[in-house]
């Protein structure tokens, strides 16, 4: 199966992400939290990772398209 067919499954927004696009997760035990915390209530670790996800927009799509433009260049190599 081509990887292109698998990518959409991995690029889904997690149900754990809050409405602001933020996911907070304990790096030690993996517990997830809805609000900012100083330490994990499950294991006591102070290593809390915060992931912020940007919303989908046409501007972001345009930037991505421009960044990964694979259009062949018709110009000849000036070194030849």
C-alpha positions as CSV (number, residue, x, y, z in Angstrom):
1,X,0.0,0.0,0.0
2,X,1.5,3.4,-1.0
3,X,2.3,5.7,1.9
4,X,0.1,8.4,0.4
5,X,-2.9,6.3,1.3
6,X,-1.8,6.0,4.9
7,X,-0.9,9.6,5.6
8,X,-4.5,11.0,6.0
9,X,-5.0,8.6,8.9
10,X,-2.0,9.9,10.7
11,X,-2.7,13.5,10.0
12,X,-6.1,13.6,11.7
13,X,-6.6,16.0,14.6
14,X,-6.5,14.2,17.9
15,X,-9.7,14.1,19.9
16,X,-7.5,15.1,22.9
17,X,-6.8,18.6,21.4
18,X,-8.9,21.3,23.0
19,X,-10.9,23.9,21.0
20,X,-7.9,26.3,21.0
21,X,-5.7,23.7,19.3
22,X,-3.6,22.9,22.3
23,X,-2.6,19.4,23.6
24,X,-0.9,19.1,27.0
25,X,0.7,15.8,27.8
26,X,2.9,14.4,30.5
27,X,6.2,13.3,29.0
28,X,6.7,10.7,31.7
29,X,3.4,8.8,31.7
30,X,1.5,10.2,28.7
31,X,-1.4,11.5,30.7
32,X,-3.3,14.3,28.9
33,X,-4.7,17.5,30.5
34,X,-7.4,20.0,29.3
35,X,-5.9,22.9,31.2
36,X,-2.4,24.1,31.9
37,X,-0.7,22.2,34.8
38,X,2.6,22.6,36.7
39,X,2.9,18.9,37.4
40,X,1.3,15.6,36.4
41,X,-1.5,14.6,38.7
42,X,-0.9,10.9,37.9
43,X,2.8,10.5,38.3
44,X,4.0,13.9,39.7
45,X,6.4,14.7,36.9
46,X,7.0,18.4,36.1
47,X,7.7,17.6,32.5
48,X,4.5,18.6,30.7
49,X,4.7,19.0,26.9
50,X,2.4,21.5,25.3
51,X,1.7,21.1,21.6
52,X,-0.1,23.9,19.7
53,X,-1.7,23.0,16.4
54,X,-2.5,25.7,13.8
55,X,-5.9,25.9,12.2
56,X,-6.3,24.9,8.6
57,X,-6.6,28.0,6.4
58,X,-6.2,28.8,2.7
59,X,-3.2,31.0,3.6
60,X,-1.4,28.1,5.2
61,X,-2.2,25.9,2.2
62,X,-0.8,28.5,-0.2
63,X,2.4,28.8,1.8
64,X,2.8,25.0,1.8
65,X,2.2,24.8,-1.9
66,X,4.8,27.5,-2.6
67,X,7.3,25.9,-0.3
68,X,7.0,22.5,-1.9
69,X,6.5,23.5,-5.5
70,X,7.9,20.7,-7.7
71,X,7.3,22.4,-11.0
72,X,10.3,21.6,-13.3
73,X,12.5,24.6,-14.2
74,X,12.8,25.1,-18.0
75,X,15.9,27.2,-17.6
76,X,19.2,25.7,-18.7
77,X,22.0,25.3,-16.3
78,X,24.3,28.4,-16.6
79,X,27.3,26.3,-15.8
80,X,27.0,24.3,-19.0
